[in-house]
Amino acid sequence: MSSADHLAALTTLARRGSPARELSTQDKHFLLGYRWNTLTCYNSAVKKYFKFAESTNRNPFLLPLTARDIYDFCYWAGRTYESQAPHKVSSVTLAKYLAGIQMWHTMHDAPYPHETKNKIGTLLKSSAYIDAEQSSRPKKGAVMIRHLVMLMTAWIKGTEFQKALLDLVIVAFWGLARLGELTYNDKSGPLRESASVLVEDVNFQTVNLKRKATIAVRGAKTAGPGEVQEIHLSARKMMVCPILALDRRVRNAAGHDTSLFGYWEAGTRMHLTKPAACRALSQFWNENGCSGISGHSFRVGGTSFLRAAGVHEDGIRWLGRWTSDCYKLYIREYSDAETADTNDVLRELQKCWVN
């Protein structure tokens, strides 16, 4: 199934209000400017608004929404001192929903009430205080060097899928990348160059006798349509080196300008998708007693490792393509035991490399 075929599932975004309608060809062209993960989030946002409209007797309605509609939705969907009902979501999720509703207006040429920005910011902050007081899920754990070694040991001679995924997560760890930036919408078939990492997007350099590489990333979570961001990687004198991982992927592509993180199956190029990657990783973590680790843990892990290694915050922000202090949300402080263990693993890896 192609990316365009997937769009048929976005039935809620297709509507300009209560009446049902199908996506037009122009709608589809507009939506293809976004990554699939973003679109599913925005479709969920509009679904949430429809639930709100039904529960508050706002049906039928048409776009544009009024400022009062936005304020009331924010109050209904976000946690408040008076209510933490099951339908309410965290302030972070609510902010994503509001971004989705704004995009919904843009898609249908409806003026969004931008005068709500300041008040909405305060309402979200108030909900964030409530969130902080609630018993929340524990933070996602950080992948550590030891975990990368475990994956390397298990998968370096595994299936073609496992070898491709191994190289992807090594790059994600050292490049502070999201899995969604390095994976693909479809398992096979043609790729959208505007939102896919291809072999030609890798650029190798040698600086002061040290190998480095950049990966051009299109359609990143924080990028606008057409904007290109770069992941920067440097060689590491150990088997979990990101440059070696890229070398393996480029060789695997066998001269084809195809998916960087993919593999061949009976002559067909298969692309790694985020759901397939997360399922395989979750199974591996569960089977090996590694609790609290998820797909997001590679970006968390790389950020936390660099922090523990003494890298300056400006360097971390640059590598992770952050423009604010939100990188701090990805830091998990190493305990004394974790620091000692990581240092032991690094020494062993470097010793093996020399020998």
C-alpha positions as CSV (number, residue, x, y, z in Angstrom):
1,M,0.0,0.0,0.0
2,S,1.4,3.4,-1.0
3,S,1.5,6.5,1.2
4,A,-1.4,8.0,-0.8
5,D,-3.5,4.9,-0.2
6,H,-3.0,5.3,3.5
7,L,-4.7,8.7,3.4
8,A,-8.1,7.1,2.9
9,A,-8.0,6.2,6.6
10,L,-7.9,9.9,7.6
11,T,-11.7,10.2,7.4
12,T,-12.0,12.8,10.2
13,L,-9.5,15.2,8.8
14,A,-11.4,15.1,5.5
15,R,-14.5,16.7,7.1
16,R,-15.0,20.5,7.3
17,G,-17.3,20.0,10.2
18,S,-20.1,17.6,11.1
19,P,-21.0,16.5,7.5
20,A,-19.0,13.6,6.2
21,R,-16.9,14.0,3.1
22,E,-14.1,12.3,1.2
23,L,-10.6,13.7,0.6
24,S,-10.2,15.6,-2.6
25,T,-7.1,15.2,-4.7
26,Q,-5.9,18.6,-3.5
27,D,-6.5,17.5,0.1
28,K,-4.3,14.4,-0.5
29,H,-1.6,16.5,-2.1
30,F,-1.6,18.8,1.0
31,L,-1.5,15.9,3.5
32,L,1.5,14.3,1.7
33,G,3.5,17.2,3.0
34,Y,3.4,15.6,6.4
35,R,4.9,12.4,7.8
36,W,2.4,9.6,8.4
37,N,3.0,9.6,12.2
38,T,2.1,13.3,12.3
39,L,-1.0,12.8,10.3
40,T,-2.3,10.0,12.5
41,C,-1.8,12.2,15.5
42,Y,-3.6,15.1,13.9
43,N,-6.5,12.9,12.8
44,S,-6.8,11.8,16.5
45,A,-6.9,15.4,17.5
46,V,-9.8,16.1,15.2
47,K,-11.6,12.9,16.5
48,K,-11.1,14.3,20.0
49,Y,-12.8,17.5,19.0
50,F,-15.7,15.6,17.5
51,K,-16.2,13.8,20.8
52,F,-16.1,17.2,22.6
53,A,-18.7,18.6,20.1
54,E,-21.0,15.7,20.8
55,S,-20.7,15.9,24.5
56,T,-21.3,19.6,24.6
57,N,-24.2,19.7,22.1
58,R,-22.2,21.6,19.4
59,N,-23.4,19.4,16.6
60,P,-23.9,20.2,13.8
61,F,-21.1,22.6,13.2
62,L,-18.8,23.8,10.4
63,L,-15.3,25.3,10.3
64,P,-14.0,27.7,11.4
65,L,-14.1,27.2,15.1
66,T,-14.5,30.3,17.3
67,A,-12.1,31.3,20.1
68,R,-14.8,30.2,22.6
69,D,-14.8,26.7,20.9
70,I,-11.1,26.5,21.3
71,Y,-11.1,27.6,25.0
72,D,-13.9,25.3,25.9
73,F,-12.2,22.3,24.1
74,C,-9.0,23.1,26.0
75,Y,-10.9,23.1,29.3
76,W,-12.9,20.0,28.5
77,A,-9.9,17.9,27.2
78,G,-7.2,19.1,29.7
79,R,-6.9,18.2,33.3
80,T,-8.2,20.8,35.8
81,Y,-8.4,21.1,39.5
82,E,-12.1,20.3,39.3
83,S,-11.8,17.2,37.1
84,Q,-9.3,14.6,36.0
85,A,-12.0,12.5,34.2
86,P,-10.9,9.6,32.0
87,H,-11.4,11.5,28.8
88,K,-8.9,14.2,29.8
89,V,-5.4,14.1,28.4
90,S,-2.0,15.5,29.5
91,S,-1.0,19.0,28.6
92,V,1.6,17.7,26.2
93,T,-1.0,15.7,24.3
94,L,-3.4,18.6,24.4
95,A,-0.8,20.8,22.8
96,K,-0.4,18.3,20.0
97,Y,-4.2,18.2,19.6
98,L,-4.4,21.9,19.3
99,A,-1.6,21.9,16.6
100,G,-3.7,19.3,14.8
101,I,-6.8,21.4,14.9
102,Q,-4.9,24.3,13.6
103,M,-3.6,22.2,10.7
104,W,-7.2,21.1,10.1
105,H,-8.2,24.7,9.6
106,T,-5.3,25.3,7.2
107,M,-6.2,22.3,5.1
108,H,-9.8,23.5,4.6
109,D,-8.9,27.2,4.1
110,A,-10.7,28.1,7.3
111,P,-9.3,31.0,9.5
112,Y,-8.0,29.7,12.8
113,P,-8.6,32.0,15.8
114,H,-5.0,32.9,16.5
115,E,-6.1,35.4,19.1
116,T,-6.4,32.4,21.4
117,K,-2.6,31.9,21.6
118,N,-1.8,33.7,24.8
119,K,-4.7,32.4,26.8
120,I,-4.3,28.9,25.5
121,G,-0.6,29.1,26.6
122,T,-1.8,29.9,30.2
123,L,-4.5,27.1,30.1
124,L,-1.9,24.6,29.0
125,K,0.5,25.7,31.8
126,S,-2.3,25.3,34.4
127,S,-3.0,21.8,33.1
128,A,0.7,21.0,33.2
129,Y,0.7,21.9,37.0
130,I,-2.1,19.4,37.5
131,D,-0.2,16.8,35.5
132,A,2.8,17.2,37.7
133,E,0.7,16.5,40.8
134,Q,-0.8,13.3,39.3
135,S,0.9,10.0,39.7
136,S,2.3,9.7,36.2
137,R,3.9,6.8,34.4
138,P,7.7,6.5,35.1
139,K,9.9,8.2,32.6
140,K,11.1,6.0,29.7
141,G,14.4,4.5,30.5
142,A,17.6,5.2,28.7
143,V,19.4,2.8,26.4
144,M,23.0,2.4,27.5
145,I,26.1,1.2,25.8
146,R,25.6,-2.2,27.4
147,H,22.2,-2.5,25.7
148,L,23.8,-1.7,22.3
149,V,26.3,-4.4,22.9
150,M,23.5,-6.8,23.7
151,L,21.8,-6.0,20.4
152,M,25.0,-6.2,18.5
153,T,25.8,-9.7,19.9
154,A,22.3,-11.0,19.2
155,W,21.7,-9.5,15.8
156,I,25.0,-8.9,13.9
157,K,24.6,-12.4,12.4
158,G,20.8,-12.5,12.6
159,T,18.2,-12.0,9.9
160,E,18.5,-9.3,7.3
161,F,15.7,-7.4,9.2
162,Q,17.6,-7.7,12.5
163,K,20.9,-6.5,10.9
164,A,19.2,-3.5,9.3
165,L,17.4,-2.6,12.6
166,L,20.7,-3.0,14.5
167,D,22.4,-0.4,12.3
168,L,19.4,1.9,12.6
169,V,19.4,1.9,16.4
170,I,23.1,2.4,16.6
171,V,22.7,5.5,14.4
172,A,19.7,6.7,16.4
173,F,21.7,6.4,19.7
174,W,24.8,8.3,18.6
175,G,22.8,10.7,16.4
176,L,20.2,11.5,19.0
177,A,17.6,10.7,16.4
178,R,13.9,9.6,16.7
179,L,13.0,6.2,15.3
180,G,10.3,7.9,13.3
181,E,12.9,10.0,11.4
182,L,14.8,7.0,10.3
183,T,12.0,4.6,9.5
184,Y,9.5,4.5,6.6
185,N,5.8,4.8,6.1
186,D,5.6,1.6,3.9
187,K,7.3,-1.8,4.2
188,S,8.0,-2.0,0.5
189,G,7.4,-0.1,-2.7
190,P,8.2,3.4,-3.9
191,L,9.3,5.9,-1.2
192,R,8.5,9.6,-0.9
193,E,11.8,11.3,-1.2
194,S,10.5,14.3,0.7
195,A,10.0,12.2,3.8
196,S,12.4,9.3,3.5
197,V,16.1,8.7,4.4
198,L,17.8,7.4,1.3
199,V,21.3,6.1,0.6
200,E,22.2,9.3,-1.2
201,D,21.3,11.3,1.9
202,V,24.5,10.0,3.6
203,N,27.7,12.1,3.2
204,F,31.0,10.7,4.5
205,Q,33.9,13.0,5.4
206,T,37.3,12.6,7.0
207,V,38.3,15.5,9.4
208,N,41.7,15.4,11.1
209,L,42.0,11.7,10.2
210,K,38.7,10.9,11.8
211,R,35.7,9.6,9.8
212,K,32.5,11.5,10.1
213,A,29.1,11.4,8.4
214,T,26.0,13.5,8.0
215,I,22.5,12.2,7.2
216,A,20.1,14.6,5.6
217,V,16.7,14.1,7.2
218,R,13.5,15.3,5.5
219,G,10.2,15.4,7.2
220,A,11.6,15.5,10.7
221,K,9.1,15.9,13.5
222,T,10.2,19.5,14.2
223,A,10.8,20.4,10.5
224,G,8.5,22.2,8.2
225,P,7.5,20.8,4.7
226,G,10.6,20.7,2.6
227,E,13.0,21.6,5.4
228,V,16.1,19.4,5.7
229,Q,17.8,18.7,9.0
230,E,21.1,16.9,9.5
231,I,22.2,14.1,11.8
232,H,25.9,14.3,12.6
233,L,27.9,11.2,13.5
234,S,31.6,10.6,14.3
235,A,33.6,7.3,14.3
236,R,33.9,5.5,17.6
237,K,36.7,3.0,18.3
238,M,34.3,0.3,19.3
239,M,32.1,-2.3,17.6
240,V,28.9,-0.1,18.1
241,C,30.3,2.6,15.9
242,P,27.7,4.6,13.9
243,I,30.1,5.0,10.9
244,L,30.5,1.3,10.6
245,A,26.7,0.9,10.8
246,L,26.3,3.3,7.9
247,D,29.0,1.5,5.9
248,R,27.1,-1.7,6.3
249,R,23.8,-0.1,5.2
250,V,25.4,1.5,2.1
251,R,27.0,-1.8,1.1
252,N,23.7,-3.6,1.6
253,A,22.0,-1.2,-0.8
254,A,24.4,-2.5,-3.5
255,G,24.5,0.7,-5.5
256,H,20.8,1.4,-5.5
257,D,19.5,4.8,-4.3
258,T,16.9,3.2,-2.0
259,S,16.0,3.1,1.7
260,L,19.1,3.5,3.8
261,F,17.6,1.4,6.6
262,G,16.2,-1.5,4.6
263,Y,17.2,-4.9,3.3
264,W,16.6,-7.3,0.4
265,E,14.1,-10.1,0.4
266,A,13.9,-12.2,-2.8
267,G,15.1,-9.3,-4.8
268,T,12.6,-6.8,-3.3
269,R,13.8,-3.9,-1.2
270,M,12.1,-4.0,2.2
271,H,12.0,-0.8,4.3
272,L,12.0,-0.7,8.1
273,T,8.8,0.8,9.5
274,K,8.4,2.2,13.0
275,P,5.8,-0.3,14.1
276,A,7.9,-3.3,13.0
277,A,11.0,-1.8,14.6
278,C,9.2,-1.2,17.9
279,R,7.7,-4.7,18.0
280,A,11.1,-6.3,17.5
281,L,12.8,-4.1,20.0
282,S,10.1,-4.6,22.6
283,Q,10.3,-8.4,22.2
284,F,14.1,-8.2,22.6
285,W,13.9,-6.1,25.7
286,N,11.3,-8.3,27.3
287,E,13.1,-11.5,26.5
288,N,16.3,-10.1,28.0
289,G,14.9,-8.5,31.2
290,C,15.4,-4.9,30.1
291,S,12.3,-3.2,31.5
292,G,11.3,0.4,30.9
293,I,13.0,0.8,27.6
294,S,11.1,1.8,24.4
295,G,11.8,3.0,20.9
296,H,12.2,6.5,22.2
297,S,14.9,5.3,24.5
298,F,17.7,5.6,21.9
299,R,17.3,9.4,21.7
300,V,17.1,9.5,25.5
301,G,20.0,7.1,25.8
302,G,22.3,9.0,23.5
303,T,21.5,12.3,25.1
304,S,22.0,10.9,28.6
305,F,25.3,9.3,27.6
306,L,26.7,12.6,26.2
307,R,25.6,14.4,29.3
308,A,27.3,11.8,31.5
309,A,30.4,12.1,29.3
310,G,30.7,15.8,30.0
311,V,29.6,17.1,26.6
312,H,28.6,20.8,26.9
313,E,24.8,21.5,26.6
314,D,25.4,23.6,23.5
315,G,26.9,20.5,21.8
316,I,24.0,18.3,22.9
317,R,21.5,20.9,21.6
318,W,23.2,21.0,18.3
319,L,23.5,17.3,17.9
320,G,19.9,16.7,18.8
321,R,18.7,19.6,16.7
322,W,17.0,21.3,19.7
323,T,16.5,25.0,19.7
324,S,15.5,25.3,23.4
325,D,16.2,23.7,26.7
326,C,13.6,20.9,26.0
327,Y,16.6,18.6,25.5
328,K,16.7,18.3,29.3
329,L,13.5,16.2,29.1
330,Y,15.6,13.5,27.5
331,I,18.3,13.4,30.1
332,R,18.4,10.5,32.6
333,E,21.1,11.1,35.2
334,Y,23.5,8.1,35.5
335,S,23.7,6.6,39.0
336,D,27.2,5.9,40.4
337,A,26.7,2.2,39.6
338,E,25.6,3.0,36.0
339,T,28.5,5.3,35.5
340,A,30.9,2.6,36.7
341,D,29.3,-0.1,34.6
342,T,29.3,2.1,31.4
343,N,33.0,2.9,32.0
344,D,33.8,-0.8,32.4
345,V,32.0,-1.6,29.1
346,L,33.7,1.2,27.2
347,R,37.1,0.0,28.4
348,E,36.4,-3.5,27.3
349,L,35.1,-2.4,23.9
350,Q,38.1,-0.2,23.3
351,K,40.4,-3.0,24.4
352,C,38.8,-5.4,22.0
353,W,39.1,-2.8,19.2
354,V,42.8,-2.4,19.7
355,N,43.4,-6.2,19.8
